[in-house]
Amino acid sequence: MNISNKVIKKISDLSAKGEKFFFIIDFSGTNSLVLSPDEAAEKGIFFRINNFSNIDDKLENELNSHNHIKKEFTVFPVDYNEYLKAFDQVKVALQRGDTYLLNLTFRTQIETGYSLDEIFRFSKAKYKMLFKNEFVVFSPEMFISIKDGIIETRPMKGTISANIPEAEAKLLNNQKELFEHNTIVDLLRNDLNIVASNVEVEKFRYLEKITTNKGEIIQASSIITGELAPDYRTNLGGIIAALLPAGSVTGAPKEKTVELINTIESYNRGNYTGIFGYFDGNNLETAVSIRFIERSGDKLFFKSGGGITALSDPLDEYNELIDKVYVPIY
């Protein structure tokens, strides 16, 4: 990663002092912000990370009492043949042994009656961020959390529509999805071993339902934990940097797979699949920036994708990419 030493030091210094801060790091690591919650709000950057938020109580009450009207949300998927060209490049890399799992993503144009502000306000998600009028994130996926010296990550790999008959069994019994999940769990377990001791998989491949404007989807996650050194707060920036980019949105082996992503994907991910987080003075909560809508000129684009392995079917992967284009507003 290309995270600057200045950003790494600022995160470590603030955490060592027990000061509260919010931060954003993009996919490449070259663009980062570290701000107090109030500074973020002054710049038009708002967040809710589990129970942490920089929205004032008055506005929060107004948002909670405001009923929304369901608005149009139209998706214009990338052409399947365009997707197939990129998919085929990934397959060649898989056959060469350059990668054994690559998370391939695309931009999908959308049109909606919702403003980015409304999507931020009304979305039901564990991790939300509105960055000015430029992009909004409503992520279901943790990057890492740190509480009382215990670091935890919950990689999310495996998605299926809950409308499909016996959807949970089909997801759990799908060999491609199992391989993909195993690969990412192994990758992130190794990542945590870089910064922590006594790393273990506490819970493997549990399922969660997410309600969207298109119905429910089911996603599979695992829980991996480790123990940090007692003085970890003096090196919190270094710990975060050592774990980036997030393995669940890149693939394995990570370094070579990121090189392939930068070659194969037809756009710059930017803040999509980066991370954002909040340190409350004692504990850290962070999220992967997925479920992401970005403004480009007068158009809106939703960025999404999925993991490609040797067992992947291109049409299934294309449909998964489209299934992930939603807003959790209902």
C-alpha positions in Angstrom: 0.0 0.0 0.0 1.0 3.6 -0.6 -0.3 5.1 2.6 2.0 8.0 3.6 4.1 7.9 6.7 2.4 11.1 7.7 -1.0 9.5 7.8 0.2 6.4 9.6 1.9 8.6 12.2 -1.1 10.8 12.7 -3.4 7.8 13.3 -0.9 6.3 15.8 -0.4 9.7 17.6 -4.1 10.3 18.0 -4.8 6.8 19.2 -1.9 6.9 21.7 -3.4 10.1 23.1 -6.9 8.7 23.3 -8.3 11.3 21.0 -11.4 10.6 18.9 -10.9 10.7 15.1 -12.5 9.6 11.8 -10.5 8.4 8.8 -10.9 7.4 5.2 -8.3 5.5 3.1 -9.0 4.8 -0.6 -8.3 1.5 -2.4 -4.8 2.5 -3.6 -3.8 4.0 -0.2 -2.7 7.2 -2.0 -5.6 9.4 -0.8 -6.4 9.5 2.9 -8.1 11.8 5.4 -7.8 11.8 9.2 -10.2 14.2 10.9 -12.0 14.9 14.2 -15.7 14.0 13.9 -16.6 17.8 14.0 -14.0 18.6 11.3 -15.5 15.9 9.1 -19.0 17.3 9.6 -17.8 20.8 8.7 -16.4 19.4 5.4 -19.7 17.7 4.6 -18.5 14.3 5.6 -21.0 12.4 7.7 -20.8 8.9 9.1 -22.6 6.3 11.2 -20.5 3.3 12.2 -22.6 1.0 14.4 -23.4 3.3 17.3 -20.8 6.0 16.5 -21.9 9.1 14.4 -21.0 12.7 13.8 -24.7 13.7 13.2 -25.9 15.9 16.0 -28.8 14.8 18.2 -31.3 17.3 16.9 -30.7 16.2 13.3 -30.6 12.6 14.3 -34.1 12.9 15.8 -35.3 14.7 12.7 -34.0 11.9 10.5 -35.5 9.2 12.6 -38.9 10.8 12.6 -38.9 11.5 8.9 -40.9 9.1 6.7 -39.5 8.6 3.3 -41.4 8.0 0.1 -40.2 5.1 -2.0 -38.5 6.4 -5.1 -37.4 5.0 -8.5 -34.1 3.2 -8.7 -33.3 2.1 -12.2 -30.2 0.0 -13.1 -28.4 0.0 -16.5 -26.1 -3.0 -16.3 -22.8 -3.1 -18.1 -23.1 -5.1 -21.4 -22.5 -8.8 -20.8 -19.9 -9.0 -23.6 -17.9 -6.2 -22.0 -18.0 -8.1 -18.7 -17.0 -11.3 -20.5 -13.9 -9.7 -21.9 -12.6 -8.8 -18.4 -13.8 -12.2 -17.1 -11.8 -14.0 -19.8 -8.6 -12.0 -18.8 -9.1 -13.2 -15.2 -9.5 -16.8 -16.4 -6.2 -16.6 -18.3 -4.5 -15.3 -15.1 -6.0 -18.1 -13.1 -4.8 -20.7 -15.6 -1.3 -19.2 -15.5 -1.3 -19.4 -11.7 -0.9 -15.7 -11.2 -4.0 -15.6 -9.0 -6.4 -18.2 -7.6 -9.1 -15.7 -6.6 -9.6 -12.2 -8.0 -12.4 -9.8 -7.1 -13.6 -8.3 -10.4 -15.6 -5.2 -10.2 -17.5 -2.8 -12.6 -19.3 0.5 -12.6 -23.1 0.3 -13.2 -25.0 3.4 -14.2 -28.1 4.0 -12.2 -30.9 6.6 -12.2 -32.8 7.3 -9.0 -35.1 9.8 -7.4 -33.1 9.6 -4.2 -30.4 12.2 -3.6 -27.1 10.9 -2.1 -28.1 12.6 1.1 -31.4 10.7 1.2 -29.6 7.4 0.4 -27.3 8.1 3.4 -30.2 9.0 5.7 -32.6 6.2 4.8 -30.3 3.3 4.2 -30.3 0.6 6.9 -26.7 -0.5 7.1 -24.1 -1.1 9.9 -21.6 1.3 8.3 -22.6 4.4 6.4 -20.8 7.4 5.0 -21.7 10.4 3.0 -18.8 12.2 1.4 -20.0 15.7 0.5 -22.1 15.3 -2.6 -19.6 13.0 -4.3 -20.3 9.5 -3.0 -22.2 7.5 -0.5 -21.4 4.1 1.1 -23.9 1.8 2.9 -21.6 -1.1 3.8 -22.6 -4.4 5.5 -18.9 -5.5 5.9 -16.5 -4.9 8.8 -12.8 -4.4 7.9 -11.4 -4.6 11.5 -12.6 -3.8 14.9 -10.3 -3.5 18.0 -11.8 -3.7 21.5 -9.7 -4.1 24.7 -6.7 -5.3 22.6 -8.6 -7.9 20.6 -8.6 -7.4 16.9 -11.4 -8.9 14.8 -12.3 -9.1 11.2 -15.4 -10.5 9.5 -14.8 -11.2 5.8 -18.0 -11.4 3.7 -17.8 -13.8 0.8 -20.8 -15.5 -0.8 -24.1 -13.9 -1.9 -27.4 -15.3 -3.1 -31.0 -13.9 -3.5 -33.2 -15.0 -0.6 -36.0 -15.4 -3.2 -34.4 -18.5 -4.7 -35.9 -21.8 -3.3 -33.7 -23.3 -0.6 -31.3 -20.4 -1.0 -29.3 -20.9 2.2 -28.6 -24.6 1.4 -27.7 -23.7 -2.2 -25.2 -21.1 -1.0 -23.6 -23.3 1.7 -23.4 -26.3 -0.7 -21.9 -24.3 -3.7 -18.4 -25.5 -4.1 -17.2 -22.4 -5.9 -18.6 -20.2 -3.0 -17.0 -22.5 -0.4 -13.6 -22.3 -2.1 -13.8 -18.5 -2.4 -14.8 -18.2 1.3 -12.0 -20.6 2.4 -9.5 -18.7 0.4 -10.4 -15.3 1.9 -10.6 -16.7 5.5 -7.1 -18.2 5.0 -5.8 -14.9 3.6 -7.2 -12.7 6.4 -6.0 -15.2 9.1 -2.5 -14.8 7.6 -3.0 -11.0 7.5 -3.9 -10.9 11.2 -0.9 -13.0 12.1 1.3 -10.1 10.8 0.0 -7.8 13.6 -1.5 -10.1 16.3 -0.9 -13.3 18.2 -3.2 -16.2 19.0 -5.2 -15.7 15.8 -8.1 -18.0 15.3 -11.3 -18.5 13.3 -14.0 -18.1 16.0 -17.0 -18.6 13.7 -16.9 -20.0 10.1 -19.3 -19.2 7.4 -22.4 -17.9 9.1 -25.3 -16.4 7.2 -27.0 -13.0 7.4 -30.0 -11.6 5.6 -29.9 -8.0 4.2 -33.1 -6.3 3.2 -32.9 -4.1 0.1 -35.2 -2.2 -2.2 -35.2 -5.4 -4.4 -35.9 -7.9 -1.7 -33.7 -9.9 0.7 -30.2 -11.2 -0.1 -28.2 -13.7 2.0 -24.5 -13.3 2.6 -21.9 -15.5 4.2 -19.3 -14.2 6.7 -16.7 -15.6 9.2 -15.2 -14.2 12.4 -11.4 -14.1 12.8 -9.8 -12.7 16.0 -6.3 -12.1 17.4 -4.6 -10.5 20.4 -2.6 -7.3 19.9 0.4 -6.2 22.0 -0.4 -4.1 25.0 1.1 -0.9 23.4 -0.7 -1.4 20.1 -2.3 2.1 20.2 1.2 3.6 19.7 1.3 1.8 16.3 -2.4 1.8 15.3 -1.6 3.4 11.9 1.0 0.8 11.1 -1.4 -2.0 12.0 -4.0 -0.7 9.7 -1.5 -0.1 6.9 -0.2 -3.7 7.2 -3.6 -5.1 6.6 -4.5 -3.1 3.5 -5.9 -3.4 1.0 -8.8 -5.5 2.3 -8.4 -9.1 1.2 -12.1 -9.7 0.7 -12.2 -7.1 -2.1 -8.9 -8.0 -3.8 -8.1 -11.7 -3.8 -5.2 -14.0 -3.3 -2.2 -13.8 -3.4 -2.9 -10.2 -2.6 0.0 -8.3 -4.1 -0.1 -10.0 -7.5 -3.9 -9.9 -7.6 -4.0 -6.2 -7.0 -1.6 -5.7 -9.9 -4.0 -7.7 -12.1 -7.0 -5.7 -10.9 -5.3 -2.5 -11.9 -4.6 -3.9 -15.4 -7.9 -5.7 -16.0 -10.5 -3.3 -14.6 -11.6 -0.5 -16.9 -11.9 2.2 -14.3 -10.3 3.6 -11.1 -11.8 2.2 -8.0 -11.0 5.4 -6.0 -12.6 5.2 -2.6 -14.6 2.1 -3.5 -13.2 -0.9 -1.7 -11.1 1.3 0.4 -11.9 1.6 4.1 -13.3 4.2 6.6 -13.4 4.1 10.4 -13.8 5.7 13.8 -11.7 5.6 16.9 -13.7 6.6 20.0 -10.7 7.2 22.2 -10.5 3.5 23.3 -11.8 1.3 20.6 -11.7 1.2 16.8 -14.5 0.3 14.3 -13.8 0.2 10.6 -15.7 -0.9 7.4 -14.9 -1.9 3.9 -16.2 0.7 1.4 -18.6 -1.5 -0.6 -22.2 -0.9 -1.6 -21.0 2.4 -3.1 -22.7 5.0 -5.3 -20.5 7.8 -6.8 -21.4 10.9 -8.8 -19.5 11.5 -12.0 -20.6 14.7 -13.8 -24.4 14.5 -14.0 -24.5 10.7 -13.7 -24.5 8.2 -10.8 -22.6 4.9 -10.8 -22.9 2.0 -8.5 -19.6 0.0 -8.1 -19.9 -3.7 -7.4 -18.4 -7.1 -8.2 -17.5 -10.5 -7.0 -14.8 -13.1 -6.6 -13.7 -15.1 -9.7 -12.1 -18.5 -9.3 -11.4 -21.4 -11.7 -14.9 -22.7 -10.8 -16.7 -19.5 -11.7 -19.4 -19.4 -14.4 -19.4 -16.0 -16.1 -23.1 -15.6 -16.3 -23.5 -16.4 -12.6 -20.8 -13.9 -11.7 -22.4 -11.2 -14.0 -25.7 -11.7 -12.3 -24.2 -11.5 -8.9 -22.6 -8.2 -9.8 -26.1 -6.9 -10.8 -27.8 -8.4 -7.7 -25.5 -6.3 -5.5 -26.7 -3.1 -7.2 -29.3 -2.0 -4.6 -30.1 0.4 -1.8 -31.1 -0.9 1.6 -34.2 1.3 1.8 -37.5 -0.3 2.5 
